[in-house]
Amino acid sequence: MTRCRLCGSDALASVVDLGATPPCESFLAVDQLDRPELAYPLHLRVCTACWLAQLPPLITPEETFQEYAYFSSYSTSWVEHARTFVTDAVRRLGLGPDAFVTEVASNDGYLLRHVVDREIRCLGIEPSVNVGAAAREAGVPTLTAFLSPETGAAVRAEHGPADLVVANNVYAHIPDVTGFTQGLRALVADDGWVSVEVQYLLTLIERNQYDTIYHEHFQYYTVASAIRALASGGLALVDVESLPTHGGSLRLWARPSEAAGEPSGRVADMLTREKAAGLQELSGYAEFSARVAKVRRDLLAFLVTAAEQGRTVVGYGAPGKGNTLLNHCGIRPDLLAYTVDRNPYKHGRFTPGARIPILPPERIAADKPDYVLVLPWNLRAELVEQLSYVHAWGGRLVFPIPELSIVEVAS
């Protein structure tokens, strides 16, 4: 990477170098285990001109999302998060039966199903063929496409302008920030609203959430850099909310620049907080790499000690972030026998790079391991409850982020 994808500056500084890993969602079938895997550098840099943190675009969205392994509906808490958002957005924006809602990267319809239930006209725009098909089977109208200015214009011409455009956990997944933002602007009505949820760089650094750095995420936003990104496509930030999702996220409320008006006080407050944290100077990033290295050392020391003591350790979950962690730490099946996941798509497959087998969740109760390493640590509250049954045989849960934590769960 030689230039910032947002402002074009060549003033890029290293934040953390995680080596090279395969794409995090490229789960392997059995017949692929004897084939080579491509691994790509995973080196996060920040532009010291506009302060957008970014990865080089070494893989394309087309390579990642044509056939996708992540189905949002398998997370109970995420479906509930979507339901609450729809309820609040309908009330906040006064959306009635004549409204039109679009969602970009709508996945399997986990959010728009709640819009359908309210009998509000909607359309999902989802590039992955397999998860888009699941959405349509669930009764959610879905177009299989990547968002571009042309796609946005075509949808607007066919369906009319959208009163609300939702873009949850996709704004980091596209290397062409300006083109994507122009697509959002093409979709939204001139007096409409755009809601963007994206992981917050400040929280990522403060809470050591380095495993959320993977090739699908081309950039990581602060409020300051999000303002620049939205403006590149004709949108203006008018409000911001802090969310607990994904360990700490932003909900950005934007409107077409000509209709935006003055931003809320919460925008100014967040900008002040970011400046105080040093995220508009290199000092705010200086210690992150050392704290990342400590996570690796501590987790490996735990796993090696458990193996030497004859203790069994298995994983729970096979999220993209887990694959960054497994590969950066060099964890293989001798230290983590297998992991389980609720998504049947992943059963019988193996994690990329580390090649950890992925099994159905019922395997944990059958094997009664001493420890369960929880890879989707961002769902901690949900999973402590779901995995409470490991208490029956004295098992304990292990959370690697933000620091190693071993938890005895109550039955």
Buried (B, 14 or more C-beta within 10 A) or exposed (E): BEEBBBBEEEEBEEBBEBEBBBBBBBBBEEEBEEEEBEBBBBBBBBBBBBBBBBBBBBBEBEBBBEEBBBBBBBBEBBBEBBBEBBEEBBEEBEBEEEBBBBBBBBBBBBBBBBBBEBEBBBBBBBBBEBBBBBBBEBEBBBBBBBBBBEBBBBBBEEBEBBBBBBBBBBBBBBBBBBBBBBBBBBBBBEEBBBBBBBBBBBBBBBBBBBBBBBBBBBBBBBBBBBBBBBBBBBBBBBBBBBBEBBBBBBBBBBBBEEBBEEBBEBBEEBBEBBBEBBBBEEEBBEEBBEBBEEBBEBBBEBBEEBBEEEBBBBBBBBBBBBBBBBBBBEBBEEBBBBBBBBBEBBBEBBBBBBBBBBBBBEBBBEBBBBBBBBBBBBBBEBBBEBBEEBBEEEBBBBBBBBEBEEBEBEE
